[in-house]
């Protein structure tokens, strides 16, 4: 459901951007925004792989680590 809504919003934004004849500065803004959206989407898609990349292999616990008592 979420992906469908996001896809519809993206299609609506693309249609709105392409509806008029943009000036060169507007076209550059659209390209910059599209690139930013692409980078953000790739980060969301590959979140698990990024977590694995930075994983140090140490076991994780659900308890908080507390400092040792003197």
CHARMM-style PDB file with segment names, atoms N, HN, CA, C and O in Angstrom:
ATOM      1  N   UNK     1       0.828  -1.189   0.000  1.00  0.00      PROA
ATOM      2  CA  UNK     1       0.000   0.000   0.000  1.00  0.00      PROA
ATOM      3  C   UNK     1       0.876   1.257   0.000  1.00  0.00      PROA
ATOM      4  O   UNK     1       0.633   2.192  -0.764  1.00  0.00      PROA
ATOM      5  N   UNK     2       1.898   1.268   0.868  1.00  0.00      PROA
ATOM      6  HN  UNK     2       2.095   0.509   1.488  1.00  0.00      PROA
ATOM      7  CA  UNK     2       2.779   2.431   0.968  1.00  0.00      PROA
ATOM      8  C   UNK     2       3.485   2.687  -0.354  1.00  0.00      PROA
ATOM      9  O   UNK     2       3.577   3.830  -0.803  1.00  0.00      PROA
ATOM     10  N   UNK     3       3.984   1.623  -0.978  1.00  0.00      PROA
ATOM     11  HN  UNK     3       3.909   0.695  -0.613  1.00  0.00      PROA
ATOM     12  CA  UNK     3       4.699   1.774  -2.241  1.00  0.00      PROA
ATOM     13  C   UNK     3       3.785   2.295  -3.344  1.00  0.00      PROA
ATOM     14  O   UNK     3       4.214   3.074  -4.195  1.00  0.00      PROA
ATOM     15  N   UNK     4       2.542   1.872  -3.327  1.00  0.00      PROA
ATOM     16  HN  UNK     4       2.194   1.240  -2.635  1.00  0.00      PROA
ATOM     17  CA  UNK     4       1.586   2.338  -4.326  1.00  0.00      PROA
ATOM     18  C   UNK     4       1.334   3.830  -4.176  1.00  0.00      PROA
ATOM     19  O   UNK     4       1.284   4.559  -5.167  1.00  0.00      PROA
ATOM     20  N   UNK     5       1.176   4.281  -2.949  1.00  0.00      PROA
ATOM     21  HN  UNK     5       1.217   3.689  -2.144  1.00  0.00      PROA
ATOM     22  CA  UNK     5       0.946   5.703  -2.693  1.00  0.00      PROA
ATOM     23  C   UNK     5       2.178   6.511  -3.103  1.00  0.00      PROA
ATOM     24  O   UNK     5       2.050   7.561  -3.732  1.00  0.00      PROA
ATOM     25  N   UNK     6       3.368   6.026  -2.749  1.00  0.00      PROA
ATOM     26  HN  UNK     6       3.472   5.173  -2.238  1.00  0.00      PROA
ATOM     27  CA  UNK     6       4.583   6.745  -3.126  1.00  0.00      PROA
ATOM     28  C   UNK     6       4.761   6.790  -4.641  1.00  0.00      PROA
ATOM     29  O   UNK     6       5.183   7.810  -5.185  1.00  0.00      PROA
ATOM     30  N   UNK     7       4.447   5.709  -5.315  1.00  0.00      PROA
ATOM     31  HN  UNK     7       4.105   4.880  -4.873  1.00  0.00      PROA
ATOM     32  CA  UNK     7       4.550   5.674  -6.768  1.00  0.00      PROA
ATOM     33  C   UNK     7       3.556   6.651  -7.401  1.00  0.00      PROA
ATOM     34  O   UNK     7       3.887   7.338  -8.367  1.00  0.00      PROA
ATOM     35  N   UNK     8       2.354   6.709  -6.863  1.00  0.00      PROA
ATOM     36  HN  UNK     8       2.085   6.150  -6.078  1.00  0.00      PROA
ATOM     37  CA  UNK     8       1.358   7.643  -7.379  1.00  0.00      PROA
ATOM     38  C   UNK     8       1.807   9.092  -7.180  1.00  0.00      PROA
ATOM     39  O   UNK     8       1.632   9.926  -8.069  1.00  0.00      PROA
ATOM     40  N   UNK     9       2.381   9.390  -6.023  1.00  0.00      PROA
ATOM     41  HN  UNK     9       2.523   8.713  -5.301  1.00  0.00      PROA
ATOM     42  CA  UNK     9       2.876  10.745  -5.779  1.00  0.00      PROA
ATOM     43  C   UNK     9       4.030  11.089  -6.713  1.00  0.00      PROA
ATOM     44  O   UNK     9       4.113  12.210  -7.214  1.00  0.00      PROA
ATOM     45  N   UNK    10       4.912  10.136  -6.945  1.00  0.00      PROA
ATOM     46  HN  UNK    10       4.844   9.225  -6.538  1.00  0.00      PROA
ATOM     47  CA  UNK    10       6.032  10.379  -7.860  1.00  0.00      PROA
ATOM     48  C   UNK    10       5.527  10.606  -9.280  1.00  0.00      PROA
ATOM     49  O   UNK    10       6.019  11.492  -9.978  1.00  0.00      PROA
ATOM     50  N   UNK    11       4.548   9.810  -9.713  1.00  0.00      PROA
ATOM     51  HN  UNK    11       4.149   9.089  -9.146  1.00  0.00      PROA
ATOM     52  CA  UNK    11       3.991   9.972 -11.054  1.00  0.00      PROA
ATOM     53  C   UNK    11       3.283  11.318 -11.182  1.00  0.00      PROA
ATOM     54  O   UNK    11       3.380  11.977 -12.218  1.00  0.00      PROA
ATOM     55  N   UNK    12       2.579  11.722 -10.146  1.00  0.00      PROA
ATOM     56  HN  UNK    12       2.500  11.187  -9.305  1.00  0.00      PROA
ATOM     57  CA  UNK    12       1.914  13.014 -10.164  1.00  0.00      PROA
ATOM     58  C   UNK    12       2.931  14.153 -10.240  1.00  0.00      PROA
ATOM     59  O   UNK    12       2.732  15.118 -10.977  1.00  0.00      PROA
ATOM     60  N   UNK    13       4.010  14.041  -9.486  1.00  0.00      PROA
ATOM     61  HN  UNK    13       4.172  13.257  -8.887  1.00  0.00      PROA
ATOM     62  CA  UNK    13       5.049  15.064  -9.526  1.00  0.00      PROA
ATOM     63  C   UNK    13       5.736  15.132 -10.871  1.00  0.00      PROA
ATOM     64  O   UNK    13       6.032  16.220 -11.365  1.00  0.00      PROA
ATOM     65  N   UNK    14       5.995  13.972 -11.476  1.00  0.00      PROA
ATOM     66  HN  UNK    14       5.755  13.088 -11.075  1.00  0.00      PROA
ATOM     67  CA  UNK    14       6.610  13.956 -12.797  1.00  0.00      PROA
ATOM     68  C   UNK    14       5.684  14.562 -13.834  1.00  0.00      PROA
ATOM     69  O   UNK    14       6.127  15.336 -14.683  1.00  0.00      PROA
ATOM     70  N   UNK    15       4.401  14.220 -13.779  1.00  0.00      PROA
ATOM     71  HN  UNK    15       4.041  13.591 -13.090  1.00  0.00      PROA
ATOM     72  CA  UNK    15       3.431  14.775 -14.719  1.00  0.00      PROA
ATOM     73  C   UNK    15       3.318  16.289 -14.547  1.00  0.00      PROA
ATOM     74  O   UNK    15       3.209  17.020 -15.532  1.00  0.00      PROA
ATOM     75  N   UNK    16       3.342  16.756 -13.307  1.00  0.00      PROA
ATOM     76  HN  UNK    16       3.431  16.162 -12.508  1.00  0.00      PROA
ATOM     77  CA  UNK    16       3.264  18.194 -13.055  1.00  0.00      PROA
ATOM     78  C   UNK    16       4.508  18.905 -13.564  1.00  0.00      PROA
ATOM     79  O   UNK    16       4.422  20.021 -14.077  1.00  0.00      PROA
ATOM     80  N   UNK    17       5.671  18.260 -13.424  1.00  0.00      PROA
ATOM     81  HN  UNK    17       5.740  17.354 -13.007  1.00  0.00      PROA
ATOM     82  CA  UNK    17       6.912  18.874 -13.885  1.00  0.00      PROA
ATOM     83  C   UNK    17       6.966  18.931 -15.402  1.00  0.00      PROA
ATOM     84  O   UNK    17       7.503  19.882 -15.968  1.00  0.00      PROA
ATOM     85  N   UNK    18       6.419  17.932 -16.058  1.00  0.00      PROA
ATOM     86  HN  UNK    18       5.982  17.159 -15.598  1.00  0.00      PROA
ATOM     87  CA  UNK    18       6.468  17.865 -17.515  1.00  0.00      PROA
ATOM     88  C   UNK    18       5.302  18.583 -18.194  1.00  0.00      PROA
ATOM     89  O   UNK    18       5.285  18.705 -19.419  1.00  0.00      PROA
ATOM     90  N   UNK    19       4.333  19.057 -17.422  1.00  0.00      PROA
ATOM     91  HN  UNK    19       4.347  18.958 -16.427  1.00  0.00      PROA
ATOM     92  CA  UNK    19       3.139  19.673 -17.996  1.00  0.00      PROA
ATOM     93  C   UNK    19       3.443  20.976 -18.727  1.00  0.00      PROA
ATOM     94  O   UNK    19       2.881  21.242 -19.789  1.00  0.00      PROA
ATOM     95  N   UNK    20       4.319  21.774 -18.165  1.00  0.00      PROA
ATOM     96  HN  UNK    20       4.776  21.557 -17.302  1.00  0.00      PROA
ATOM     97  CA  UNK    20       4.645  23.055 -18.797  1.00  0.00      PROA
ATOM     98  C   UNK    20       5.998  22.970 -19.476  1.00  0.00      PROA
ATOM     99  O   UNK    20       6.676  21.944 -19.424  1.00  0.00      PROA
ATOM    100  N   UNK    21       6.376  24.065 -20.112  1.00  0.00      PROA
ATOM    101  HN  UNK    21       5.825  24.899 -20.153  1.00  0.00      PROA
ATOM    102  CA  UNK    21       7.717  24.117 -20.693  1.00  0.00      PROA
ATOM    103  C   UNK    21       8.621  24.809 -19.685  1.00  0.00      PROA
ATOM    104  O   UNK    21       8.565  26.031 -19.546  1.00  0.00      PROA
ATOM    105  N   UNK    22       9.446  24.055 -18.987  1.00  0.00      PROA
ATOM    106  HN  UNK    22       9.491  23.063 -19.100  1.00  0.00      PROA
ATOM    107  CA  UNK    22      10.262  24.651 -17.935  1.00  0.00      PROA
ATOM    108  C   UNK    22      11.388  25.506 -18.501  1.00  0.00      PROA
ATOM    109  O   UNK    22      11.939  25.211 -19.561  1.00  0.00      PROA
ATOM    110  N   UNK    23      11.708  26.537 -17.796  1.00  0.00      PROA
ATOM    111  HN  UNK    23      11.259  26.776 -16.934  1.00  0.00      PROA
ATOM    112  CA  UNK    23      12.870  27.353 -18.138  1.00  0.00      PROA
ATOM    113  C   UNK    23      14.121  26.544 -17.804  1.00  0.00      PROA
ATOM    114  O   UNK    23      14.026  25.576 -17.049  1.00  0.00      PROA
ATOM    115  N   UNK    24      15.277  26.900 -18.332  1.00  0.00      PROA
ATOM    116  HN  UNK    24      15.354  27.686 -18.945  1.00  0.00      PROA
ATOM    117  CA  UNK    24      16.495  26.122 -18.050  1.00  0.00      PROA
ATOM    118  C   UNK    24      16.805  25.980 -16.566  1.00  0.00      PROA
ATOM    119  O   UNK    24      17.296  24.935 -16.138  1.00  0.00      PROA
ATOM    120  N   UNK    25      16.530  27.008 -15.779  1.00  0.00      PROA
ATOM    121  HN  UNK    25      16.131  27.857 -16.127  1.00  0.00      PROA
ATOM    122  CA  UNK    25      16.809  26.893 -14.347  1.00  0.00      PROA
ATOM    123  C   UNK    25      15.842  25.925 -13.678  1.00  0.00      PROA
ATOM    124  O   UNK    25      16.219  25.228 -12.735  1.00  0.00      PROA
ATOM    125  N   UNK    26      14.603  25.872 -14.153  1.00  0.00      PROA
ATOM    126  HN  UNK    26      14.297  26.438 -14.919  1.00  0.00      PROA
ATOM    127  CA  UNK    26      13.648  24.924 -13.594  1.00  0.00      PROA
ATOM    128  C   UNK    26      14.029  23.502 -13.978  1.00  0.00      PROA
ATOM    129  O   UNK    26      13.877  22.588 -13.167  1.00  0.00      PROA
ATOM    130  N   UNK    27      14.515  23.296 -15.184  1.00  0.00      PROA
ATOM    131  HN  UNK    27      14.638  24.038 -15.843  1.00  0.00      PROA
ATOM    132  CA  UNK    27      14.924  21.966 -15.614  1.00  0.00      PROA
ATOM    133  C   UNK    27      16.096  21.481 -14.769  1.00  0.00      PROA
ATOM    134  O   UNK    27      16.156  20.310 -14.395  1.00  0.00      PROA
ATOM    135  N   UNK    28      17.024  22.384 -14.471  1.00  0.00      PROA
ATOM    136  HN  UNK    28      16.975  23.335 -14.775  1.00  0.00      PROA
ATOM    137  CA  UNK    28      18.157  22.010 -13.625  1.00  0.00      PROA
ATOM    138  C   UNK    28      17.681  21.642 -12.222  1.00  0.00      PROA
ATOM    139  O   UNK    28      18.194  20.697 -11.623  1.00  0.00      PROA
ATOM    140  N   UNK    29      16.721  22.368 -11.703  1.00  0.00      PROA
ATOM    141  HN  UNK    29      16.304  23.135 -12.190  1.00  0.00      PROA
ATOM    142  CA  UNK    29      16.163  22.047 -10.389  1.00  0.00      PROA
ATOM    143  C   UNK    29      15.483  20.700 -10.370  1.00  0.00      PROA
ATOM    144  O   UNK    29      15.597  19.958  -9.394  1.00  0.00      PROA
ATOM    145  N   UNK    30      14.768  20.369 -11.448  1.00  0.00      PROA
ATOM    146  HN  UNK    30      14.675  20.972 -12.240  1.00  0.00      PROA
ATOM    147  CA  UNK    30      14.103  19.066 -11.549  1.00  0.00      PROA
ATOM    148  C   UNK    30      15.147  17.959 -11.578  1.00  0.00      PROA
ATOM    149  O   UNK    30      14.976  16.928 -10.928  1.00  0.00      PROA
ATOM    150  N   UNK    31      16.228  18.163 -12.327  1.00  0.00      PROA
ATOM    151  HN  UNK    31      16.367  19.001 -12.856  1.00  0.00      PROA
ATOM    152  CA  UNK    31      17.281  17.150 -12.393  1.00  0.00      PROA
ATOM    153  C   UNK    31      17.965  16.953 -11.045  1.00  0.00      PROA
ATOM    154  O   UNK    31      18.256  15.822 -10.654  1.00  0.00      PROA
ATOM    155  N   UNK    32      18.219  18.039 -10.342  1.00  0.00      PROA
ATOM    156  HN  UNK    32      17.983  18.958 -10.660  1.00  0.00      PROA
ATOM    157  CA  UNK    32      18.841  17.939  -9.019  1.00  0.00      PROA
ATOM    158  C   UNK    32      17.911  17.224  -8.046  1.00  0.00      PROA
ATOM    159  O   UNK    32      18.364  16.381  -7.271  1.00  0.00      PROA
ATOM    160  N   UNK    33      16.626  17.544  -8.073  1.00  0.00      PROA
ATOM    161  HN  UNK    33      16.258  18.229  -8.702  1.00  0.00      PROA
ATOM    162  CA  UNK    33      15.657  16.893  -7.195  1.00  0.00      PROA
ATOM    163  C   UNK    33      15.520  15.409  -7.531  1.00  0.00      PROA
ATOM    164  O   UNK    33      15.409  14.576  -6.631  1.00  0.00      PROA
ATOM    165  N   UNK    34      15.528  15.077  -8.815  1.00  0.00      PROA
ATOM    166  HN  UNK    34      15.619  15.753  -9.547  1.00  0.00      PROA
ATOM    167  CA  UNK    34      15.433  13.675  -9.224  1.00  0.00      PROA
ATOM    168  C   UNK    34      16.655  12.891  -8.763  1.00  0.00      PROA
ATOM    169  O   UNK    34      16.532  11.751  -8.317  1.00  0.00      PROA
ATOM    170  N   UNK    35      17.833  13.498  -8.869  1.00  0.00      PROA
ATOM    171  HN  UNK    35      17.934  14.424  -9.231  1.00  0.00      PROA
ATOM    172  CA  UNK    35      19.043  12.828  -8.403  1.00  0.00      PROA
ATOM    173  C   UNK    35      18.996  12.608  -6.893  1.00  0.00      PROA
ATOM    174  O   UNK    35      19.359  11.534  -6.412  1.00  0.00      PROA
ATOM    175  N   UNK    36      18.556  13.609  -6.149  1.00  0.00      PROA
ATOM    176  HN  UNK    36      18.262  14.481  -6.540  1.00  0.00      PROA
ATOM    177  CA  UNK    36      18.425  13.467  -4.698  1.00  0.00      PROA
ATOM    178  C   UNK    36      17.424  12.390  -4.325  1.00  0.00      PROA
ATOM    179  O   UNK    36      17.647  11.631  -3.382  1.00  0.00      PROA
ATOM    180  N   UNK    37      16.321  12.320  -5.060  1.00  0.00      PROA
ATOM    181  HN  UNK    37      16.139  12.936  -5.826  1.00  0.00      PROA
ATOM    182  CA  UNK    37      15.320  11.282  -4.799  1.00  0.00      PROA
ATOM    183  C   UNK    37      15.879   9.898  -5.107  1.00  0.00      PROA
ATOM    184  O   UNK    37      15.599   8.940  -4.387  1.00  0.00      PROA
ATOM    185  N   UNK    38      16.664   9.789  -6.168  1.00  0.00      PROA
ATOM    186  HN  UNK    38      16.892  10.567  -6.754  1.00  0.00      PROA
ATOM    187  CA  UNK    38      17.273   8.513  -6.520  1.00  0.00      PROA
ATOM    188  C   UNK    38      18.238   8.055  -5.434  1.00  0.00      PROA
ATOM    189  O   UNK    38      18.215   6.889  -5.039  1.00  0.00      PROA
ATOM    190  N   UNK    39      19.080   8.951  -4.950  1.00  0.00      PROA
ATOM    191  HN  UNK    39      19.099   9.897  -5.271  1.00  0.00      PROA
ATOM    192  CA  UNK    39      20.031   8.605  -3.890  1.00  0.00      PROA
ATOM    193  C   UNK    39      19.278   8.199  -2.621  1.00  0.00      PROA
ATOM    194  O   UNK    39      19.637   7.209  -1.983  1.00  0.00      PROA
ATOM    195  N   UNK    40      18.256   8.941  -2.255  1.00  0.00      PROA
ATOM    196  HN  UNK    40      17.965   9.746  -2.773  1.00  0.00      PROA
ATOM    197  CA  UNK    40      17.463   8.597  -1.076  1.00  0.00      PROA
ATOM    198  C   UNK    40      16.774   7.257  -1.216  1.00  0.00      PROA
ATOM    199  O   UNK    40      16.742   6.472  -0.268  1.00  0.00      PROA
ATOM    200  N   UNK    41      16.220   6.985  -2.396  1.00  0.00      PROA
ATOM    201  HN  UNK    41      16.247   7.623  -3.166  1.00  0.00      PROA
ATOM    202  CA  UNK    41      15.555   5.701  -2.620  1.00  0.00      PROA
ATOM    203  C   UNK    41      16.546   4.551  -2.532  1.00  0.00      PROA
ATOM    204  O   UNK    41      16.231   3.508  -1.958  1.00  0.00      PROA
ATOM    205  N   UNK    42      17.741   4.724  -3.092  1.00  0.00      PROA
ATOM    206  HN  UNK    42      17.997   5.571  -3.558  1.00  0.00      PROA
ATOM    207  CA  UNK    42      18.746   3.663  -3.025  1.00  0.00      PROA
ATOM    208  C   UNK    42      19.192   3.407  -1.592  1.00  0.00      PROA
ATOM    209  O   UNK    42      19.436   2.262  -1.212  1.00  0.00      PROA
ATOM    210  N   UNK    43      19.300   4.467  -0.795  1.00  0.00      PROA
ATOM    211  HN  UNK    43      19.102   5.397  -1.104  1.00  0.00      PROA
ATOM    212  CA  UNK    43      19.652   4.273   0.617  1.00  0.00      PROA
ATOM    213  C   UNK    43      18.575   3.495   1.361  1.00  0.00      PROA
ATOM    214  O   UNK    43      18.887   2.638   2.188  1.00  0.00      PROA
ATOM    215  N   UNK    44      17.315   3.788   1.076  1.00  0.00      PROA
ATOM    216  HN  UNK    44      17.062   4.484   0.404  1.00  0.00      PROA
ATOM    217  CA  UNK    44      16.227   3.063   1.723  1.00  0.00      PROA
ATOM    218  C   UNK    44      16.189   1.610   1.256  1.00  0.00      PROA
ATOM    219  O   UNK    44      15.995   0.703   2.065  1.00  0.00      PROA
ATOM    220  N   UNK    45      16.371   1.388  -0.038  1.00  0.00      PROA
ATOM    221  HN  UNK    45      16.528   2.125  -0.696  1.00  0.00      PROA
ATOM    222  CA  UNK    45      16.308   0.035  -0.583  1.00  0.00      PROA
ATOM    223  C   UNK    45      17.431  -0.835  -0.022  1.00  0.00      PROA
ATOM    224  O   UNK    45      17.210  -2.003   0.299  1.00  0.00      PROA
ATOM    225  N   UNK    46      18.629  -0.273   0.097  1.00  0.00      PROA
ATOM    226  HN  UNK    46      18.808   0.675  -0.163  1.00  0.00      PROA
ATOM    227  CA  UNK    46      19.781  -1.062   0.507  1.00  0.00      PROA
ATOM    228  C   UNK    46      20.165  -0.849   1.969  1.00  0.00      PROA
ATOM    229  O   UNK    46      21.340  -0.970   2.318  1.00  0.00      PROA
ATOM    230  N   UNK    47      19.202  -0.537   2.823  1.00  0.00      PROA
ATOM    231  HN  UNK    47      18.248  -0.439   2.540  1.00  0.00      PROA
ATOM    232  CA  UNK    47      19.479  -0.317   4.238  1.00  0.00      PROA
ATOM    233  C   UNK    47      20.075  -1.552   4.893  1.00  0.00      PROA
ATOM    234  O   UNK    47      21.032  -1.436   5.659  1.00  0.00      PROA
ATOM    235  N   UNK    48      19.539  -2.722   4.612  1.00  0.00      PROA
ATOM    236  HN  UNK    48      18.762  -2.817   3.989  1.00  0.00      PROA
ATOM    237  CA  UNK    48      20.058  -3.956   5.206  1.00  0.00      PROA
ATOM    238  C   UNK    48      21.498  -4.204   4.782  1.00  0.00      PROA
ATOM    239  O   UNK    48      22.330  -4.583   5.606  1.00  0.00      PROA
ATOM    240  N   UNK    49      21.797  -3.996   3.520  1.00  0.00      PROA
ATOM    241  HN  UNK    49      21.121  -3.689   2.850  1.00  0.00      PROA
ATOM    242  CA  UNK    49      23.156  -4.219   3.044  1.00  0.00      PROA
ATOM    243  C   UNK    49      24.126  -3.231   3.664  1.00  0.00      PROA
ATOM    244  O   UNK    49      25.265  -3.590   3.963  1.00  0.00      PROA
ATOM    245  N   UNK    50      23.690  -1.978   3.864  1.00  0.00      PROA
ATOM    246  HN  UNK    50      22.765  -1.687   3.621  1.00  0.00      PROA
ATOM    247  CA  UNK    50      24.545  -0.994   4.512  1.00  0.00      PROA
ATOM    248  C   UNK    50      24.806  -1.373   5.966  1.00  0.00      PROA
ATOM    249  O   UNK    50      25.911  -1.179   6.473  1.00  0.00      PROA
ATOM    250  N   UNK    51      23.790  -1.912   6.638  1.00  0.00      PROA
ATOM    251  HN  UNK    51      22.893  -2.070   6.227  1.00  0.00      PROA
ATOM    252  CA  UNK    51      23.973  -2.375   8.009  1.00  0.00      PROA
ATOM    253  C   UNK    51      24.959  -3.517   8.087  1.00  0.00      PROA
ATOM    254  O   UNK    51      25.775  -3.573   9.007  1.00  0.00      PROA
ATOM    255  N   UNK    52      24.893  -4.436   7.126  1.00  0.00      PROA
ATOM    256  HN  UNK    52      24.229  -4.391   6.379  1.00  0.00      PROA
ATOM    257  CA  UNK    52      25.829  -5.547   7.085  1.00  0.00      PROA
ATOM    258  C   UNK    52      27.248  -5.044   6.797  1.00  0.00      PROA
ATOM    259  O   UNK    52      28.218  -5.571   7.342  1.00  0.00      PROA
ATOM    260  N   UNK    53      27.362  -4.041   5.955  1.00  0.00      PROA
ATOM    261  HN  UNK    53      26.574  -3.613   5.513  1.00  0.00      PROA
ATOM    262  CA  UNK    53      28.666  -3.490   5.613  1.00  0.00      PROA
ATOM    263  C   UNK    53      29.374  -2.935   6.842  1.00  0.00      PROA
ATOM    264  O   UNK    53      30.583  -3.111   6.995  1.00  0.00      PROA
ATOM    265  N   UNK    54      28.633  -2.269   7.712  1.00  0.00      PROA
ATOM    266  HN  UNK    54      27.651  -2.126   7.588  1.00  0.00      PROA
ATOM    267  CA  UNK    54      29.231  -1.652   8.888  1.00  0.00      PROA
ATOM    268  C   UNK    54      29.130  -2.513  10.140  1.00  0.00      PROA
ATOM    269  O   UNK    54      29.474  -2.049  11.227  1.00  0.00      PROA
ATOM    270  N   UNK    55      28.675  -3.740  10.018  1.00  0.00      PROA
ATOM    271  HN  UNK    55      28.396  -4.117   9.134  1.00  0.00      PROA
ATOM    272  CA  UNK    55      28.563  -4.646  11.161  1.00  0.00      PROA
ATOM    273  C   UNK    55      29.954  -5.119  11.566  1.00  0.00      PROA
ATOM    274  O   UNK    55      30.743  -5.538  10.719  1.00  0.00      PROA
ATOM    275  N   UNK    56      30.252  -5.054  12.857  1.00  0.00      PROA
ATOM    276  HN  UNK    56      29.611  -4.714  13.545  1.00  0.00      PROA
ATOM    277  CA  UNK    56      31.564  -5.480  13.327  1.00  0.00      PROA
ATOM    278  C   UNK    56      31.580  -6.941  13.762  1.00  0.00      PROA
ATOM    279  O   UNK    56      32.625  -7.452  14.165  1.00  0.00      PROA
ATOM    280  N   UNK    57      30.461  -7.607  13.686  1.00  0.00      PROA
ATOM    281  HN  UNK    57      29.612  -7.192  13.358  1.00  0.00      PROA
ATOM    282  CA  UNK    57      30.389  -9.026  14.028  1.00  0.00      PROA
ATOM    283  C   UNK    57      30.188  -9.303  15.503  1.00  0.00      PROA
ATOM    284  O   UNK    57      30.075 -10.464  15.896  1.00  0.00      PROA
ATOM    285  N   UNK    58      30.142  -8.279  16.327  1.00  0.00      PROA
ATOM    286  HN  UNK    58      30.235  -7.335  16.008  1.00  0.00      PROA
ATOM    287  CA  UNK    58      29.943  -8.476  17.758  1.00  0.00      PROA
ATOM    288  C   UNK    58      28.491  -8.859  18.020  1.00  0.00      PROA
ATOM    289  O   UNK    58      27.581  -8.322  17.387  1.00  0.00      PROA
ATOM    290  N   UNK    59      28.272  -9.781  18.947  1.00  0.00      PROA
ATOM    291  HN  UNK    59      29.011 -10.217  19.461  1.00  0.00      PROA
ATOM    292  CA  UNK    59      26.884 -10.155  19.254  1.00  0.00      PROA
ATOM    293  C   UNK    59      26.137  -8.998  19.903  1.00  0.00      PROA
ATOM    294  O   UNK    59      26.705  -8.244  20.693  1.00  0.00      PROA
ATOM    295  N   UNK    60      24.896  -8.870  19.570  1.00  0.00      PROA
ATOM    296  HN  UNK    60      24.435  -9.483  18.928  1.00  0.00      PROA
ATOM    297  CA  UNK    60      24.061  -7.790  20.103  1.00  0.00      PROA
ATOM    298  C   UNK    60      23.187  -8.342  21.229  1.00  0.00      PROA
ATOM    299  O   UNK    60      22.692  -9.466  21.150  1.00  0.00      PROA
ATOM    300  N   UNK    61      23.007  -7.543  22.268  1.00  0.00      PROA
ATOM    301  HN  UNK    61      23.409  -6.629  22.332  1.00  0.00      PROA
ATOM    302  CA  UNK    61      22.115  -7.911  23.363  1.00  0.00      PROA
ATOM    303  C   UNK    61      21.031  -6.868  23.481  1.00  0.00      PROA
ATOM    304  O   UNK    61      21.193  -5.729  23.043  1.00  0.00      PROA
ATOM    305  N   UNK    62      19.940  -7.261  24.068  1.00  0.00      PROA
ATOM    306  HN  UNK    62      19.808  -8.186  24.424  1.00  0.00      PROA
ATOM    307  CA  UNK    62      18.833  -6.324  24.226  1.00  0.00      PROA
ATOM    308  C   UNK    62      18.975  -5.519  25.512  1.00  0.00      PROA
ATOM    309  O   UNK    62      18.252  -4.541  25.705  1.00  0.00      PROA
ATOM    310  N   UNK    63      19.888  -5.908  26.393  1.00  0.00      PROA
ATOM    311  HN  UNK    63      20.475  -6.702  26.237  1.00  0.00      PROA
ATOM    312  CA  UNK    63      20.075  -5.184  27.651  1.00  0.00      PROA
ATOM    313  C   UNK    63      21.036  -4.035  27.451  1.00  0.00      PROA
ATOM    314  O   UNK    63      21.946  -4.107  26.625  1.00  0.00      PROA
ATOM    315  N   UNK    64      20.834  -2.993  28.199  1.00  0.00      PROA
ATOM    316  HN  UNK    64      20.095  -2.935  28.870  1.00  0.00      PROA
ATOM    317  CA  UNK    64      21.722  -1.841  28.118  1.00  0.00      PROA
ATOM    318  C   UNK    64      23.045  -2.176  28.809  1.00  0.00      PROA
ATOM    319  O   UNK    64      23.085  -2.904  29.800  1.00  0.00      PROA
ATOM    320  N   UNK    65      24.092  -1.637  28.270  1.00  0.00      PROA
ATOM    321  HN  UNK    65      24.059  -1.045  27.465  1.00  0.00      PROA
ATOM    322  CA  UNK    65      25.407  -1.837  28.864  1.00  0.00      PROA
ATOM    323  C   UNK    65      25.629  -0.734  29.894  1.00  0.00      PROA
ATOM    324  O   UNK    65      25.501   0.454  29.597  1.00  0.00      PROA
ATOM    325  N   UNK    66      25.959  -1.151  31.093  1.00  0.00      PROA
ATOM    326  HN  UNK    66      26.062  -2.116  31.335  1.00  0.00      PROA
ATOM    327  CA  UNK    66      26.182  -0.184  32.147  1.00  0.00      PROA
ATOM    328  C   UNK    66      27.661  -0.198  32.536  1.00  0.00      PROA
ATOM    329  O   UNK    66      28.352  -1.206  32.390  1.00  0.00      PROA
ATOM    330  N   UNK    67      28.106   0.911  33.018  1.00  0.00      PROA
ATOM    331  HN  UNK    67      27.544   1.730  33.137  1.00  0.00      PROA
ATOM    332  CA  UNK    67      29.503   1.000  33.458  1.00  0.00      PROA
ATOM    333  C   UNK    67      29.725   0.120  34.683  1.00  0.00      PROA
ATOM    334  O   UNK    67      28.792  -0.153  35.438  1.00  0.00      PROA
ATOM    335  N   UNK    68      30.933  -0.310  34.871  1.00  0.00      PROA
ATOM    336  HN  UNK    68      31.691  -0.088  34.258  1.00  0.00      PROA
ATOM    337  CA  UNK    68      31.231  -1.175  36.020  1.00  0.00      PROA
ATOM    338  C   UNK    68      31.199  -0.339  37.293  1.00  0.00      PROA
ATOM    339  O   UNK    68      31.619   0.818  37.309  1.00  0.00      PROA
ATOM    340  N   UNK    69      30.698  -0.945  38.344  1.00  0.00      PROA
ATOM    341  HN  UNK    69      30.357  -1.885  38.331  1.00  0.00      PROA
ATOM    342  CA  UNK    69      30.616  -0.265  39.638  1.00  0.00      PROA
ATOM    343  C   UNK    69      31.986  -0.293  40.296  1.00  0.00      PROA
ATOM    344  O   UNK    69      32.704  -1.287  40.189  1.00  0.00      PROA
ATOM    345  N   UNK    70      32.358   0.789  40.977  1.00  0.00      PROA
ATOM    346  HN  UNK    70      31.775   1.597  41.064  1.00  0.00      PROA
ATOM    347  CA  UNK    70      33.665   0.822  41.640  1.00  0.00      PROA
ATOM    348  C   UNK    70      33.745  -0.056  42.863  1.00  0.00      PROA
ATOM    349  OT1 UNK    70      34.790  -0.117  43.511  1.00  0.00      PROA
TER     350      UNK     70
END
